[in-house]
Amino acid sequence: MKNILPIEEGDFYWSEDGYRVFTEQYHLKRGYCCESGCKHCPYGYDPKTNSQ
């Protein structure tokens, strides 16, 4: 079971389209790559090649 992390200031921002965009800070705090092609992924995941 995955731990639920509390959202803190700096973990995300709202896009112009109204979507929540998680920052690199949040991804590093989470500690793993979800392989969803996140905009600020610090783990180097490439959805085109499906590799990190």
Backbone as a printed PyTorch tensor [residue, N CA C, xyz], in Angstrom:
tensor([[[  0.8360,  -1.1820,   0.0000],
         [  0.0000,   0.0000,   0.0000],
         [  0.8800,   1.2450,   0.0000]],

        [[  0.5300,   2.2250,  -0.8330],
         [  1.3150,   3.4490,  -0.9400],
         [  0.9240,   4.4300,   0.1560]],

        [[  1.9190,   5.1570,   0.6330],
         [  1.6640,   6.1720,   1.6650],
         [  0.9850,   7.3800,   1.0340]],

        [[  0.0450,   7.9710,   1.7520],
         [ -0.5960,   9.1910,   1.3010],
         [  0.1770,  10.3630,   1.8870]],

        [[  0.7000,  11.2160,   1.0040],
         [  1.4970,  12.3550,   1.4420],
         [  0.6200,  13.5870,   1.5610]],

        [[  0.7870,  14.3510,   2.6280],
         [  0.0380,  15.5970,   2.7190],
         [  0.5700,  16.5940,   1.6910]],

        [[ -0.3300,  17.3450,   1.0820],
         [  0.0620,  18.3610,   0.1040],
         [  0.5120,  19.6040,   0.8710]],

        [[  1.7030,  20.0860,   0.5270],
         [  2.2580,  21.2750,   1.1760],
         [  2.4690,  22.3720,   0.1460]],

        [[  2.6990,  23.5700,   0.6230],
         [  2.9530,  24.6880,  -0.2770],
         [  4.1710,  24.3910,  -1.1490]],

        [[  4.0500,  24.6330,  -2.4320],
         [  5.1310,  24.3860,  -3.3750],
         [  5.0640,  23.0250,  -4.0290]],

        [[  4.1030,  22.1800,  -3.6370],
         [  3.9730,  20.8450,  -4.2190],
         [  3.2570,  20.8540,  -5.5610]],

        [[  2.4520,  21.8880,  -5.8230],
         [  1.7450,  21.9600,  -7.0920],
         [  1.3610,  23.3990,  -7.3970]],

        [[  0.9430,  23.6140,  -8.6530],
         [  0.3600,  24.8920,  -9.0480],
         [ -0.7850,  24.5860, -10.0030]],

        [[ -1.6370,  25.5630, -10.2440],
         [ -2.7720,  25.3890, -11.1500],
         [ -2.3850,  25.8840, -12.5420]],

        [[ -2.6460,  25.0620, -13.5620],
         [ -2.3710,  25.4660, -14.9330],
         [ -3.4460,  26.4390, -15.4030]],

        [[ -3.2220,  27.0550, -16.5450],
         [ -4.2080,  27.9810, -17.1080],
         [ -5.5210,  27.2590, -17.4240]],

        [[ -5.4470,  25.9590, -17.6830],
         [ -6.6350,  25.1670, -18.0040],
         [ -7.3380,  24.6360, -16.7590]],

        [[ -6.7980,  24.9270, -15.5800],
         [ -7.4300,  24.5200, -14.3360],
         [ -6.9740,  23.1770, -13.7960]],

        [[ -5.8730,  22.6410, -14.3410],
         [ -5.3490,  21.3600, -13.8600],
         [ -4.3110,  21.5890, -12.7670]],

        [[ -4.2540,  20.6670, -11.8220],
         [ -3.2230,  20.6990, -10.7860],
         [ -1.9630,  20.0810, -11.3790]],

        [[ -0.8580,  20.8170, -11.3570],
         [  0.4130,  20.3630, -11.9130],
         [  1.3890,  20.1750, -10.7590]],

        [[  1.8030,  18.9340, -10.5170],
         [  2.7360,  18.6620,  -9.4280],
         [  4.1390,  19.0960,  -9.8090]],

        [[  4.8490,  19.6660,  -8.8460],
         [  6.2020,  20.1760,  -9.0650],
         [  7.2470,  19.0820,  -8.7950]],

        [[  8.4760,  19.3890,  -9.1510],
         [  9.5860,  18.4700,  -8.8830],
         [  9.6890,  18.2040,  -7.3850]],

        [[  9.4450,  19.2270,  -6.5790],
         [  9.4760,  19.0830,  -5.1140],
         [  8.5590,  17.9470,  -4.6640]],

        [[  7.3400,  17.9060,  -5.1920],
         [  6.3910,  16.8680,  -4.7950],
         [  6.8570,  15.4930,  -5.2600]],

        [[  7.3260,  15.4040,  -6.4920],
         [  7.7670,  14.1110,  -7.0230],
         [  8.9400,  13.5480,  -6.2170]],

        [[  9.8710,  14.4000,  -5.8370],
         [ 11.0030,  13.9450,  -5.0320],
         [ 10.5470,  13.4990,  -3.6490]],

        [[  9.5900,  14.2130,  -3.0780],
         [  9.0600,  13.8390,  -1.7760],
         [  8.3410,  12.4910,  -1.8600]],

        [[  7.6470,  12.2480,  -2.9740],
         [  6.9310,  10.9880,  -3.1550],
         [  7.9220,   9.8280,  -3.2580]],

        [[  9.0370,  10.0490,  -3.9590],
         [ 10.1190,   9.0720,  -3.9510],
         [ 10.1400,   8.0400,  -5.0570]],

        [[  9.2530,   8.1250,  -6.0280],
         [  9.2870,   7.1750,  -7.1470],
         [  8.6130,   7.7950,  -8.3660]],

        [[  8.8630,   7.2130,  -9.5250],
         [  8.2560,   7.6600, -10.7750],
         [  6.9890,   6.8510, -11.0380]],

        [[  5.9090,   7.5380, -11.3590],
         [  4.6380,   6.8530, -11.6270],
         [  4.4950,   6.4820, -13.1020]],

        [[  5.4580,   6.8850, -13.9320],
         [  5.4850,   6.6010, -15.3700],
         [  4.2510,   7.1230, -16.0980]],

        [[  3.7860,   8.3130, -15.6860],
         [  2.6470,   8.9430, -16.3410],
         [  3.0620,  10.0970, -17.2490]],

        [[  4.3680,  10.3570, -17.3510],
         [  4.8460,  11.4430, -18.1900],
         [  4.6240,  12.8150, -17.5740]],

        [[  4.7780,  12.9220, -16.2710],
         [  4.5540,  14.1860, -15.5600],
         [  5.4830,  15.2780, -16.0890]],

        [[  4.9660,  16.4900, -16.1410],
         [  5.7040,  17.6300, -16.6800],
         [  7.0090,  17.8930, -15.9360]],

        [[  7.0130,  17.7610, -14.6270],
         [  8.1900,  18.0920, -13.8230],
         [  8.8530,  16.8530, -13.2190]],

        [[  8.8160,  15.7320, -13.9260],
         [  9.3820,  14.4780, -13.4140],
         [ 10.9020,  14.5920, -13.2600]],

        [[ 11.4210,  14.4190, -12.0360],
         [ 12.8580,  14.4960, -11.8220],
         [ 13.5690,  13.1630, -12.0940]],

        [[ 12.8130,  12.1330, -12.4520],
         [ 13.3900,  10.8020, -12.6210],
         [ 13.7530,  10.4900, -14.0700]],

        [[ 13.4970,  11.4150, -14.9720],
         [ 13.9150,  11.2490, -16.3550],
         [ 13.0660,  10.3020, -17.1750]],

        [[ 11.8130,  10.0780, -16.7860],
         [ 10.9500,   9.1790, -17.5370],
         [ 10.5870,   9.7880, -18.8890]],

        [[ 10.7010,   8.9710, -19.9470],
         [ 10.3480,   9.3940, -21.2950],
         [  9.1830,   8.5380, -21.7800]],

        [[  7.9760,   9.1170, -21.8920],
         [  6.8160,   8.3190, -22.2990],
         [  6.9190,   7.7970, -23.7390]],

        [[  7.7360,   8.4390, -24.5820],
         [  7.8880,   7.9900, -25.9650],
         [  8.6360,   6.6620, -26.0420]],

        [[  9.6230,   6.4920, -25.1370],
         [ 10.4090,   5.2570, -25.1520],
         [ 10.0330,   4.3310, -24.0070]],

        [[  9.1450,   4.8230, -23.1060],
         [  8.7230,   4.0740, -21.9310],
         [  9.9100,   3.6320, -21.0870]],

        [[ 10.8540,   4.5520, -20.8910],
         [ 12.0440,   4.2360, -20.0940],
         [ 12.4820,   5.4640, -19.3060]],

        [[ 13.2950,   5.1930, -18.2960],
         [ 13.8370,   6.2830, -17.4720],
         [ 15.2760,   6.5220, -17.8380]]])
